[in-house]
Amino acid sequence: MRKNKGKSKNRKIIKHKTATFNLEPDGFSIHTFSLSRQLTQSEYHVLKKNLYRNYPGTYKTDSKGEDGTVYIFHNCKYFNRYGVRIRLMKCCFVDQKDSTPYDDDDDSHDTFSKYFLKMTINPRRLIEPIDEYHYLGILQPTQESVDRVVEVFRRLFWRTIFENDIDQYKLSRIDFCTNIRCDNKNLFRELVRVLRKLPTPPKYERLFYDDDDRKKANRYNKHYLRFACRTHELVIYDKTYQIEENQLDVSYEKLPNGVIRFEMHCQREYLRRLEKKLGCSDTDSLLHALVQHTREELVKKFSKCFPNVSYYQAEVLQEKIRASHYKKKNKEAMYKLVELLKTVQSVDKALEKLEAKRYDTSGILKNFEKLGISPVPLRKDFCAERLPGLVELLNTVGDEGGIVVPYTVVKYK
């Protein structure tokens, strides 16, 4: 009888493939902007009366600042379907010694009050029918698109209680935006994972999404980064995950690829600087100019705040550190940072742990940047040797062919 020698080992087959990061068709443009108009006391009360008379569903909210300022909001939902949210607002600088309950119709006990009308507009939704509205929602970056926004705004508010000349409003906020798509979901997910560990830039504060459901908040913050300073915010998030969170039909796991969004939210003070720089005297011309300068502003700010580095596996990072000219103590701190970032969820927290262990972290991130590497390692045995960082993505994507990343697929037969 023949002896059973057992099954032969499976044959290892390695396939070399490429994935591509591409700019979405709408390129670099604007997603949302806000218009504001200061009112007199009498204009405020007349407009408030007409809001409730003409637009059922208008409702009131209020809040109080730490300095005692009372904010009264009258929110009009009627134009939401056109991508326009309207708020009539009263800022009441109340004398804190005055204990009289606040009455919105009585201004006599205010030390000082200001009145505003604010409109927050999604321009893509404004100019396109709702059933054609694409979830990415960026205005096409052309002069014709801006002309259409201004014209549709004029028609929408013609013969309403609201001023329909866009130049009668000040631009109080604008969101520069771009979407980058990866055609391989494994590479995309790994990029999202390493980007979420980015260090907080100097003079910025990292803000976290908050929710009563802590698990939901923690899950969301794995896909969402927000860094704020006084004049603007920088936001990076996984748009694919947001689609799943909004309970659309396609689940995150079943999507064939992913979209990562980069945004810059510019507040009024930042916009004043751009007005002077671009030489714009009215809102219409400023919108036209900003659409043309979106890529320049967004790329410049992200490139200034974040290092131009690539992501590699830990072994490659260690070899690059070993081959560097840095002193032994600096190399030791760099090795330790790489090791910590295998499990620690942010560079900021990893640096805190290093400092607690008496390591000198001054200049450590600059040392990595000079080598062109991030201290955040790719997963062990990840299919690609390298992933591009966000600065490379923003600077290079949109060029013909996008950014091509080689990777391998291993199978056994």
Contacts in CASP RR format, 6 or more apart in sequence:
PFRMAT RR
TARGET T0000
AUTHOR 0000-0000-0000
METHOD contacts of the structure
MODEL  1
MRKNKGKSKNRKIIKHKTATFNLEPDGFSIHTFSLSRQLTQSEYHVLKKN
LYRNYPGTYKTDSKGEDGTVYIFHNCKYFNRYGVRIRLMKCCFVDQKDST
PYDDDDDSHDTFSKYFLKMTINPRRLIEPIDEYHYLGILQPTQESVDRVV
EVFRRLFWRTIFENDIDQYKLSRIDFCTNIRCDNKNLFRELVRVLRKLPT
PPKYERLFYDDDDRKKANRYNKHYLRFACRTHELVIYDKTYQIEENQLDV
SYEKLPNGVIRFEMHCQREYLRRLEKKLGCSDTDSLLHALVQHTREELVK
KFSKCFPNVSYYQAEVLQEKIRASHYKKKNKEAMYKLVELLKTVQSVDKA
LEKLEAKRYDTSGILKNFEKLGISPVPLRKDFCAERLPGLVELLNTVGDE
GGIVVPYTVVKYK
10 412 0 8 1.000
10 413 0 8 1.000
11 412 0 8 1.000
11 413 0 8 1.000
12 410 0 8 1.000
12 411 0 8 1.000
12 412 0 8 1.000
13 410 0 8 1.000
13 411 0 8 1.000
13 412 0 8 1.000
13 413 0 8 1.000
14 408 0 8 1.000
14 409 0 8 1.000
14 410 0 8 1.000
15 408 0 8 1.000
15 409 0 8 1.000
15 410 0 8 1.000
15 411 0 8 1.000
16 406 0 8 1.000
16 407 0 8 1.000
16 408 0 8 1.000
17 406 0 8 1.000
17 407 0 8 1.000
17 408 0 8 1.000
17 409 0 8 1.000
18 404 0 8 1.000
18 405 0 8 1.000
18 406 0 8 1.000
18 407 0 8 1.000
19 182 0 8 1.000
19 183 0 8 1.000
19 184 0 8 1.000
19 187 0 8 1.000
19 384 0 8 1.000
19 404 0 8 1.000
19 405 0 8 1.000
19 407 0 8 1.000
20 182 0 8 1.000
20 183 0 8 1.000
20 401 0 8 1.000
20 402 0 8 1.000
20 403 0 8 1.000
20 404 0 8 1.000
20 405 0 8 1.000
21 180 0 8 1.000
21 181 0 8 1.000
21 182 0 8 1.000
21 388 0 8 1.000
21 393 0 8 1.000
21 397 0 8 1.000
21 402 0 8 1.000
21 403 0 8 1.000
21 405 0 8 1.000
22 180 0 8 1.000
22 181 0 8 1.000
22 182 0 8 1.000
22 183 0 8 1.000
22 397 0 8 1.000
22 398 0 8 1.000
22 401 0 8 1.000
22 402 0 8 1.000
23 178 0 8 1.000
23 179 0 8 1.000
23 180 0 8 1.000
23 181 0 8 1.000
23 397 0 8 1.000
23 398 0 8 1.000
23 402 0 8 1.000
24 136 0 8 1.000
24 138 0 8 1.000
24 178 0 8 1.000
24 179 0 8 1.000
24 180 0 8 1.000
24 181 0 8 1.000
24 259 0 8 1.000
26 136 0 8 1.000
26 137 0 8 1.000
26 138 0 8 1.000
26 139 0 8 1.000
26 140 0 8 1.000
26 141 0 8 1.000
26 179 0 8 1.000
27 138 0 8 1.000
27 141 0 8 1.000
27 178 0 8 1.000
27 179 0 8 1.000
27 295 0 8 1.000
27 398 0 8 1.000
28 141 0 8 1.000
28 176 0 8 1.000
28 177 0 8 1.000
28 178 0 8 1.000
28 294 0 8 1.000
28 295 0 8 1.000
28 298 0 8 1.000
28 299 0 8 1.000
29 138 0 8 1.000
29 139 0 8 1.000
29 140 0 8 1.000
29 141 0 8 1.000
29 145 0 8 1.000
29 176 0 8 1.000
29 177 0 8 1.000
29 178 0 8 1.000
29 291 0 8 1.000
29 294 0 8 1.000
30 123 0 8 1.000
30 138 0 8 1.000
30 139 0 8 1.000
30 174 0 8 1.000
30 175 0 8 1.000
30 176 0 8 1.000
30 177 0 8 1.000
30 287 0 8 1.000
30 290 0 8 1.000
30 291 0 8 1.000
30 294 0 8 1.000
31 122 0 8 1.000
31 124 0 8 1.000
31 137 0 8 1.000
31 138 0 8 1.000
31 139 0 8 1.000
31 175 0 8 1.000
31 176 0 8 1.000
31 177 0 8 1.000
31 263 0 8 1.000
32 120 0 8 1.000
32 121 0 8 1.000
32 122 0 8 1.000
32 123 0 8 1.000
32 173 0 8 1.000
32 174 0 8 1.000
32 175 0 8 1.000
33 120 0 8 1.000
33 121 0 8 1.000
33 123 0 8 1.000
33 171 0 8 1.000
33 173 0 8 1.000
33 174 0 8 1.000
33 175 0 8 1.000
33 287 0 8 1.000
34 118 0 8 1.000
34 119 0 8 1.000
34 120 0 8 1.000
34 121 0 8 1.000
34 171 0 8 1.000
34 172 0 8 1.000
34 173 0 8 1.000
34 174 0 8 1.000
35 118 0 8 1.000
35 119 0 8 1.000
35 121 0 8 1.000
35 166 0 8 1.000
35 169 0 8 1.000
35 170 0 8 1.000
35 171 0 8 1.000
35 172 0 8 1.000
35 283 0 8 1.000
36 116 0 8 1.000
36 117 0 8 1.000
36 118 0 8 1.000
36 119 0 8 1.000
36 169 0 8 1.000
36 170 0 8 1.000
36 172 0 8 1.000
37 116 0 8 1.000
37 117 0 8 1.000
37 118 0 8 1.000
37 163 0 8 1.000
37 168 0 8 1.000
37 169 0 8 1.000
37 170 0 8 1.000
38 114 0 8 1.000
38 115 0 8 1.000
38 116 0 8 1.000
39 47 0 8 1.000
39 115 0 8 1.000
39 116 0 8 1.000
39 117 0 8 1.000
40 115 0 8 1.000
41 107 0 8 1.000
41 113 0 8 1.000
41 115 0 8 1.000
43 115 0 8 1.000
44 88 0 8 1.000
44 90 0 8 1.000
44 115 0 8 1.000
45 105 0 8 1.000
47 88 0 8 1.000
47 117 0 8 1.000
47 161 0 8 1.000
48 74 0 8 1.000
48 88 0 8 1.000
50 161 0 8 1.000
51 58 0 8 1.000
51 74 0 8 1.000
51 76 0 8 1.000
51 88 0 8 1.000
51 161 0 8 1.000
52 58 0 8 1.000
52 74 0 8 1.000
54 160 0 8 1.000
54 161 0 8 1.000
55 76 0 8 1.000
55 77 0 8 1.000
55 78 0 8 1.000
56 78 0 8 1.000
57 76 0 8 1.000
57 77 0 8 1.000
57 78 0 8 1.000
58 74 0 8 1.000
58 75 0 8 1.000
58 76 0 8 1.000
58 77 0 8 1.000
58 78 0 8 1.000
59 74 0 8 1.000
59 75 0 8 1.000
59 77 0 8 1.000
60 72 0 8 1.000
60 73 0 8 1.000
60 74 0 8 1.000
60 75 0 8 1.000
60 104 0 8 1.000
61 73 0 8 1.000
61 75 0 8 1.000
62 70 0 8 1.000
62 71 0 8 1.000
62 72 0 8 1.000
62 73 0 8 1.000
63 70 0 8 1.000
63 71 0 8 1.000
63 73 0 8 1.000
64 70 0 8 1.000
64 71 0 8 1.000
65 71 0 8 1.000
68 94 0 8 1.000
68 96 0 8 1.000
69 91 0 8 1.000
69 92 0 8 1.000
69 93 0 8 1.000
69 94 0 8 1.000
70 91 0 8 1.000
70 92 0 8 1.000
70 94 0 8 1.000
70 102 0 8 1.000
71 89 0 8 1.000
71 90 0 8 1.000
71 91 0 8 1.000
71 92 0 8 1.000
72 89 0 8 1.000
72 90 0 8 1.000
72 92 0 8 1.000
72 104 0 8 1.000
73 87 0 8 1.000
73 88 0 8 1.000
73 89 0 8 1.000
74 87 0 8 1.000
74 88 0 8 1.000
74 89 0 8 1.000
75 85 0 8 1.000
75 86 0 8 1.000
75 87 0 8 1.000
76 85 0 8 1.000
76 86 0 8 1.000
76 87 0 8 1.000
76 88 0 8 1.000
77 85 0 8 1.000
78 86 0 8 1.000
79 85 0 8 1.000
79 86 0 8 1.000
79 156 0 8 1.000
81 130 0 8 1.000
82 125 0 8 1.000
82 126 0 8 1.000
82 156 0 8 1.000
83 121 0 8 1.000
83 122 0 8 1.000
83 125 0 8 1.000
83 126 0 8 1.000
84 119 0 8 1.000
84 120 0 8 1.000
84 121 0 8 1.000
84 122 0 8 1.000
84 126 0 8 1.000
84 156 0 8 1.000
85 119 0 8 1.000
85 120 0 8 1.000
85 121 0 8 1.000
86 117 0 8 1.000
86 118 0 8 1.000
86 119 0 8 1.000
86 162 0 8 1.000
87 117 0 8 1.000
87 118 0 8 1.000
87 119 0 8 1.000
87 120 0 8 1.000
88 115 0 8 1.000
88 116 0 8 1.000
88 117 0 8 1.000
88 118 0 8 1.000
89 115 0 8 1.000
89 116 0 8 1.000
89 117 0 8 1.000
89 118 0 8 1.000
90 104 0 8 1.000
90 113 0 8 1.000
90 114 0 8 1.000
90 115 0 8 1.000
90 116 0 8 1.000
91 113 0 8 1.000
91 114 0 8 1.000
91 115 0 8 1.000
91 116 0 8 1.000
92 102 0 8 1.000
92 110 0 8 1.000
92 113 0 8 1.000
93 110 0 8 1.000
93 111 0 8 1.000
93 112 0 8 1.000
93 113 0 8 1.000
94 102 0 8 1.000
94 109 0 8 1.000
94 110 0 8 1.000
94 111 0 8 1.000
95 109 0 8 1.000
95 110 0 8 1.000
95 111 0 8 1.000
98 109 0 8 1.000
100 109 0 8 1.000
107 113 0 8 1.000
117 162 0 8 1.000
118 172 0 8 1.000
119 162 0 8 1.000
119 169 0 8 1.000
120 173 0 8 1.000
121 149 0 8 1.000
121 153 0 8 1.000
122 137 0 8 1.000
123 139 0 8 1.000
123 145 0 8 1.000
123 149 0 8 1.000
124 133 0 8 1.000
124 134 0 8 1.000
124 137 0 8 1.000
124 138 0 8 1.000
124 139 0 8 1.000
125 133 0 8 1.000
125 137 0 8 1.000
126 149 0 8 1.000
126 152 0 8 1.000
126 153 0 8 1.000
126 156 0 8 1.000
127 139 0 8 1.000
127 145 0 8 1.000
127 148 0 8 1.000
127 149 0 8 1.000
127 152 0 8 1.000
128 134 0 8 1.000
135 239 0 8 1.000
135 243 0 8 1.000
135 248 0 8 1.000
136 179 0 8 1.000
136 239 0 8 1.000
136 259 0 8 1.000
136 261 0 8 1.000
138 177 0 8 1.000
138 178 0 8 1.000
138 179 0 8 1.000
139 145 0 8 1.000
139 146 0 8 1.000
139 149 0 8 1.000
139 291 0 8 1.000
141 291 0 8 1.000
141 292 0 8 1.000
141 294 0 8 1.000
142 291 0 8 1.000
143 288 0 8 1.000
143 291 0 8 1.000
143 292 0 8 1.000
145 291 0 8 1.000
146 284 0 8 1.000
146 287 0 8 1.000
146 288 0 8 1.000
146 291 0 8 1.000
149 287 0 8 1.000
150 166 0 8 1.000
150 284 0 8 1.000
150 287 0 8 1.000
153 164 0 8 1.000
153 166 0 8 1.000
154 164 0 8 1.000
154 165 0 8 1.000
154 166 0 8 1.000
155 164 0 8 1.000
156 164 0 8 1.000
157 163 0 8 1.000
157 164 0 8 1.000
158 164 0 8 1.000
163 169 0 8 1.000
166 283 0 8 1.000
166 284 0 8 1.000
166 287 0 8 1.000
167 282 0 8 1.000
167 283 0 8 1.000
167 284 0 8 1.000
169 283 0 8 1.000
170 268 0 8 1.000
170 283 0 8 1.000
171 268 0 8 1.000
171 271 0 8 1.000
171 283 0 8 1.000
171 286 0 8 1.000
171 287 0 8 1.000
172 267 0 8 1.000
172 268 0 8 1.000
172 271 0 8 1.000
173 265 0 8 1.000
173 266 0 8 1.000
173 267 0 8 1.000
173 268 0 8 1.000
173 271 0 8 1.000
174 265 0 8 1.000
174 266 0 8 1.000
174 271 0 8 1.000
174 290 0 8 1.000
175 263 0 8 1.000
175 264 0 8 1.000
175 265 0 8 1.000
175 266 0 8 1.000
176 263 0 8 1.000
176 264 0 8 1.000
176 266 0 8 1.000
176 290 0 8 1.000
176 294 0 8 1.000
176 297 0 8 1.000
176 298 0 8 1.000
177 261 0 8 1.000
177 262 0 8 1.000
177 263 0 8 1.000
177 264 0 8 1.000
177 294 0 8 1.000
177 298 0 8 1.000
178 261 0 8 1.000
178 262 0 8 1.000
178 294 0 8 1.000
178 295 0 8 1.000
178 298 0 8 1.000
178 394 0 8 1.000
179 239 0 8 1.000
179 259 0 8 1.000
179 260 0 8 1.000
179 261 0 8 1.000
180 259 0 8 1.000
180 260 0 8 1.000
180 261 0 8 1.000
180 262 0 8 1.000
180 393 0 8 1.000
180 397 0 8 1.000
181 257 0 8 1.000
181 258 0 8 1.000
181 259 0 8 1.000
182 188 0 8 1.000
182 191 0 8 1.000
182 257 0 8 1.000
182 258 0 8 1.000
182 260 0 8 1.000
183 256 0 8 1.000
183 257 0 8 1.000
184 257 0 8 1.000
184 407 0 8 1.000
185 255 0 8 1.000
185 256 0 8 1.000
185 257 0 8 1.000
185 258 0 8 1.000
186 383 0 8 1.000
187 383 0 8 1.000
187 384 0 8 1.000
187 387 0 8 1.000
187 405 0 8 1.000
187 407 0 8 1.000
188 240 0 8 1.000
188 257 0 8 1.000
188 258 0 8 1.000
188 260 0 8 1.000
190 378 0 8 1.000
190 379 0 8 1.000
190 382 0 8 1.000
190 384 0 8 1.000
190 387 0 8 1.000
191 260 0 8 1.000
191 311 0 8 1.000
191 387 0 8 1.000
191 389 0 8 1.000
192 222 0 8 1.000
192 223 0 8 1.000
192 238 0 8 1.000
192 241 0 8 1.000
192 260 0 8 1.000
193 222 0 8 1.000
193 379 0 8 1.000
194 311 0 8 1.000
194 374 0 8 1.000
194 376 0 8 1.000
194 378 0 8 1.000
194 387 0 8 1.000
195 225 0 8 1.000
195 236 0 8 1.000
195 260 0 8 1.000
195 389 0 8 1.000
195 390 0 8 1.000
196 221 0 8 1.000
196 222 0 8 1.000
196 223 0 8 1.000
196 225 0 8 1.000
196 345 0 8 1.000
196 346 0 8 1.000
197 341 0 8 1.000
197 344 0 8 1.000
197 345 0 8 1.000
197 346 0 8 1.000
197 347 0 8 1.000
197 376 0 8 1.000
198 225 0 8 1.000
198 236 0 8 1.000
198 306 0 8 1.000
198 346 0 8 1.000
198 347 0 8 1.000
198 390 0 8 1.000
199 346 0 8 1.000
199 347 0 8 1.000
199 348 0 8 1.000
199 351 0 8 1.000
199 365 0 8 1.000
200 206 0 8 1.000
200 227 0 8 1.000
200 348 0 8 1.000
201 227 0 8 1.000
201 234 0 8 1.000
201 305 0 8 1.000
201 306 0 8 1.000
203 229 0 8 1.000
204 227 0 8 1.000
204 228 0 8 1.000
204 229 0 8 1.000
204 234 0 8 1.000
204 305 0 8 1.000
205 227 0 8 1.000
205 228 0 8 1.000
205 229 0 8 1.000
206 225 0 8 1.000
206 226 0 8 1.000
206 227 0 8 1.000
206 348 0 8 1.000
207 226 0 8 1.000
207 227 0 8 1.000
207 228 0 8 1.000
207 233 0 8 1.000
208 217 0 8 1.000
208 221 0 8 1.000
208 226 0 8 1.000
209 217 0 8 1.000
209 220 0 8 1.000
209 221 0 8 1.000
209 224 0 8 1.000
209 226 0 8 1.000
210 217 0 8 1.000
211 217 0 8 1.000
211 220 0 8 1.000
220 241 0 8 1.000
220 245 0 8 1.000
223 237 0 8 1.000
223 238 0 8 1.000
223 241 0 8 1.000
223 242 0 8 1.000
224 235 0 8 1.000
224 236 0 8 1.000
224 237 0 8 1.000
224 238 0 8 1.000
225 234 0 8 1.000
225 235 0 8 1.000
225 236 0 8 1.000
225 237 0 8 1.000
226 233 0 8 1.000
226 234 0 8 1.000
226 235 0 8 1.000
227 233 0 8 1.000
227 234 0 8 1.000
227 235 0 8 1.000
227 305 0 8 1.000
228 234 0 8 1.000
230 267 0 8 1.000
230 269 0 8 1.000
231 266 0 8 1.000
231 267 0 8 1.000
231 269 0 8 1.000
231 270 0 8 1.000
232 264 0 8 1.000
232 265 0 8 1.000
232 266 0 8 1.000
232 267 0 8 1.000
232 270 0 8 1.000
232 301 0 8 1.000
233 263 0 8 1.000
233 264 0 8 1.000
233 265 0 8 1.000
234 263 0 8 1.000
234 264 0 8 1.000
234 301 0 8 1.000
234 302 0 8 1.000
234 305 0 8 1.000
235 261 0 8 1.000
235 262 0 8 1.000
235 263 0 8 1.000
235 264 0 8 1.000
235 265 0 8 1.000
236 260 0 8 1.000
236 261 0 8 1.000
236 262 0 8 1.000
236 263 0 8 1.000
236 390 0 8 1.000
237 260 0 8 1.000
237 261 0 8 1.000
237 263 0 8 1.000
238 258 0 8 1.000
238 259 0 8 1.000
238 260 0 8 1.000
238 261 0 8 1.000
239 258 0 8 1.000
239 259 0 8 1.000
239 260 0 8 1.000
239 261 0 8 1.000
240 252 0 8 1.000
240 255 0 8 1.000
240 257 0 8 1.000
240 258 0 8 1.000
240 259 0 8 1.000
241 252 0 8 1.000
243 250 0 8 1.000
243 252 0 8 1.000
243 255 0 8 1.000
244 250 0 8 1.000
244 251 0 8 1.000
244 252 0 8 1.000
262 298 0 8 1.000
262 302 0 8 1.000
262 390 0 8 1.000
262 394 0 8 1.000
264 297 0 8 1.000
264 298 0 8 1.000
264 301 0 8 1.000
264 302 0 8 1.000
266 274 0 8 1.000
266 297 0 8 1.000
271 286 0 8 1.000
274 280 0 8 1.000
274 286 0 8 1.000
274 289 0 8 1.000
274 290 0 8 1.000
274 293 0 8 1.000
274 297 0 8 1.000
275 286 0 8 1.000
278 286 0 8 1.000
278 289 0 8 1.000
278 290 0 8 1.000
278 293 0 8 1.000
279 289 0 8 1.000
280 286 0 8 1.000
280 289 0 8 1.000
290 297 0 8 1.000
298 394 0 8 1.000
299 394 0 8 1.000
299 395 0 8 1.000
302 390 0 8 1.000
302 391 0 8 1.000
302 394 0 8 1.000
303 391 0 8 1.000
303 394 0 8 1.000
303 395 0 8 1.000
306 390 0 8 1.000
306 391 0 8 1.000
307 365 0 8 1.000
307 368 0 8 1.000
307 369 0 8 1.000
307 372 0 8 1.000
307 374 0 8 1.000
307 391 0 8 1.000
308 369 0 8 1.000
308 372 0 8 1.000
308 389 0 8 1.000
308 391 0 8 1.000
308 392 0 8 1.000
309 368 0 8 1.000
309 369 0 8 1.000
309 372 0 8 1.000
309 373 0 8 1.000
309 374 0 8 1.000
309 389 0 8 1.000
309 391 0 8 1.000
310 372 0 8 1.000
310 373 0 8 1.000
310 374 0 8 1.000
310 386 0 8 1.000
310 387 0 8 1.000
310 388 0 8 1.000
310 389 0 8 1.000
310 392 0 8 1.000
311 373 0 8 1.000
311 374 0 8 1.000
311 376 0 8 1.000
311 377 0 8 1.000
311 378 0 8 1.000
311 386 0 8 1.000
311 387 0 8 1.000
311 388 0 8 1.000
311 389 0 8 1.000
312 320 0 8 1.000
312 373 0 8 1.000
312 374 0 8 1.000
312 377 0 8 1.000
312 378 0 8 1.000
312 385 0 8 1.000
312 386 0 8 1.000
313 377 0 8 1.000
313 378 0 8 1.000
313 379 0 8 1.000
313 380 0 8 1.000
313 382 0 8 1.000
313 385 0 8 1.000
314 338 0 8 1.000
314 339 0 8 1.000
314 342 0 8 1.000
314 377 0 8 1.000
314 378 0 8 1.000
314 380 0 8 1.000
316 385 0 8 1.000
317 338 0 8 1.000
317 373 0 8 1.000
317 375 0 8 1.000
317 377 0 8 1.000
318 335 0 8 1.000
318 338 0 8 1.000
320 371 0 8 1.000
320 373 0 8 1.000
321 331 0 8 1.000
321 334 0 8 1.000
321 335 0 8 1.000
321 338 0 8 1.000
321 371 0 8 1.000
322 331 0 8 1.000
324 331 0 8 1.000
324 367 0 8 1.000
324 371 0 8 1.000
326 334 0 8 1.000
326 367 0 8 1.000
329 360 0 8 1.000
330 360 0 8 1.000
330 364 0 8 1.000
330 367 0 8 1.000
332 359 0 8 1.000
333 354 0 8 1.000
333 359 0 8 1.000
333 360 0 8 1.000
333 361 0 8 1.000
333 364 0 8 1.000
334 364 0 8 1.000
334 367 0 8 1.000
334 368 0 8 1.000
334 375 0 8 1.000
336 354 0 8 1.000
336 357 0 8 1.000
336 359 0 8 1.000
337 347 0 8 1.000
337 350 0 8 1.000
337 351 0 8 1.000
337 354 0 8 1.000
337 361 0 8 1.000
337 364 0 8 1.000
337 375 0 8 1.000
338 375 0 8 1.000
338 377 0 8 1.000
340 350 0 8 1.000
340 353 0 8 1.000
340 354 0 8 1.000
341 347 0 8 1.000
341 350 0 8 1.000
341 375 0 8 1.000
341 376 0 8 1.000
341 377 0 8 1.000
342 377 0 8 1.000
344 350 0 8 1.000
344 353 0 8 1.000
347 365 0 8 1.000
347 375 0 8 1.000
347 376 0 8 1.000
350 375 0 8 1.000
351 361 0 8 1.000
351 364 0 8 1.000
354 361 0 8 1.000
354 364 0 8 1.000
355 361 0 8 1.000
364 375 0 8 1.000
365 375 0 8 1.000
368 374 0 8 1.000
368 375 0 8 1.000
374 389 0 8 1.000
378 384 0 8 1.000
378 387 0 8 1.000
383 407 0 8 1.000
383 408 0 8 1.000
383 409 0 8 1.000
384 405 0 8 1.000
384 406 0 8 1.000
384 407 0 8 1.000
384 408 0 8 1.000
385 406 0 8 1.000
385 407 0 8 1.000
386 405 0 8 1.000
387 405 0 8 1.000
388 396 0 8 1.000
388 403 0 8 1.000
388 405 0 8 1.000
392 403 0 8 1.000
393 403 0 8 1.000
396 402 0 8 1.000
396 403 0 8 1.000
397 403 0 8 1.000
END
